[in-house]
């Protein structure tokens, strides 16, 4: 279970706080931008697994799967962002589960007592981003916008980013301490 939790933690860190506005912008401009985003994923994952060079094949599979998923999503956008976002996340999470089934004994860096609380905290920026995407979809509907939706559309992404950056510092510090 620690393998899946570690892969999910890396995914949540790379897909939310480390997918800055700049990364998202270059990701939408072509394959090289998706490659930048995938590279960030691989770097975060490599930091969180022990002896990552011995698991290069896991990183390769993860990178290819993430690249294909994001590339397809960007090439076939829907009118609404929320359904595509949810499908994208389901595919990523299932990919992580399949990798865990294939390599259940891959050694992870963070101890269990630290891994799960940090993982729970990283769900916060992911949820805020999901709500921001939903608020933007609702805001762009022809019906009048409800004030909380307007507020969410204007503020949740920034809140997600601020919380996320604090979590990046926490995960980075925890990883450094775990390496000692």
N, C-alpha and C positions, 0 to 999 in steps of 0.2 A: 504493500500500500504506500510505503514511503517513496517508491519510484514514481508512481502516478502523481502523488502530491508534489513531488519535486518538479516533475515535468509541467504540471499545471501551474505551479508557482512561477516557473520560468516563463511560461506562456502569458500569464496574467501581467507580469512585469513588462515583458517585451511588447505585448499587444495593446497595453493601455498607457501607463506613464511614459514608457520609452518610445511609444509611437506619437511623437510630438507633432505639432501642426506642420513642421517642416517635413518630417518623415512621411506623414500622410500625403502632403502635397507631391513630393517626389514619387511616392508609390503610385499615385494616380497618373503620372506622366509616362509610365512605360515599365518595361521589364527590369531595367536597371534599378528603378526606384523600389520595385518589389524585392529585388535582390538586396538592397540596402536594409529593408525591413527584415527580411529573412536572416541576413547576417547578424542583425541585432538579436534575433531570437536564438540563433546558434551560439552566439557569444554568452548570453545569459545562461543558457542551458549548460554549456561547457563549464562555466564557473560553478554551477550548482551540483555537478556530478563529479565524483572522485575519478581520477585516472581517465579523464575524458578522451585522451588520445587512444586508449584501448577500445573506446566506444565510438570511434569515428564513423562506423557504419550506422549507428543509431542517429548520430547527428546528420549524416547524409540523408537518411530516410526522412527524418523530421524536416530537414530543409527543403527537400524536393516536394514533400506533401504540402508543406505550408505555402511554398511558392505556387504550386498548381492551384490550390484552393483560393488564394488571394488573387491570382492572375485571372482566374475564371470569374470570380465575383466582380472584379473591376471591369472586365470586358462585357459583362452582361448585367448592367445595373437595372434595377427596377425603378418604378416611379416612387415607391416608398423605400426608405432605407432599412426600416426595422426588420422586415422578413429576411432580407439578405444578410443582415448582421447576425440574426439568430441562427440561420442555416450555417453561416460561416463559422460561428463559435461551436455549434454542434459538431461540425466536421473536424475542427481542430481538437476538440475534447475527445472525440472518438479515436482520432489518430493517436493521441497520447495514451489512451486506454489500450489500443492495439500494440503500441510499442511496449507498454508495461507488461502485457501478456507475453510478448516475444522475449523480453529481457527483464524478468521479474527480480533478478538478483543484482542488477546494476547498482554499484555503490553510490550513495548520495552523500553530499557534504554536510548538510545541516542535520543536527540531531532531532529526533522525533519531537522532543519536548519543545523545540523552538520552531520546527517546520510548520506544524499545524496552526499555531496561533498566527504566525506570519501569513500563512496561506489564507486564513480567515480574514485577516485585515486587507489582503490584496483583492478580495472580492468587492470591497467598498468602491474603489475607483471603477472597477468593471461594471458594477451595478449603476453607478452614477452616469457612466458613459452610455449605457443601454437606455436609461431614462432620458438622457439628453437627446439621443437619436429618436426615440419615440416622441418626445416633445417637439422636435423639429418636424417630424412627419405630421403631427397633429396641427402644428402652427401653419403648415402649408396647405391645409385643407380649406375649401371655399367657405366653410362656416366660420362665424366669429370665434376668435381665440379666447379661451378661458384664462384669466390672469395667472393662475399657477402654471399653466402650460407656457405662457409667455416668459414668466420668470425662469422656469426650468430651462427653456431654450437659450436664455441669455446667460445663465450662471452655472449650470451643472457641469459643463465641460471644464471650465476653469477650476471648479472645486475638485473634480476628479483629478486634474493634473497636479494641483497642489498637494493633495493627499497622496497621490501616486509618487511624486518626487520624494516626499518624506519616507515612503515605503522603500523606494530605491536605495536611499541612504541606509535605512534599517537593514535591508537584505545585504547590501554591500558590506556594511560593518559586520554583520553576523557571519557572512561568508569569510571575511578576512580573519575573524576570531576563530572560526572553525578550522581554518587552515593551520593555525598555530599549534 
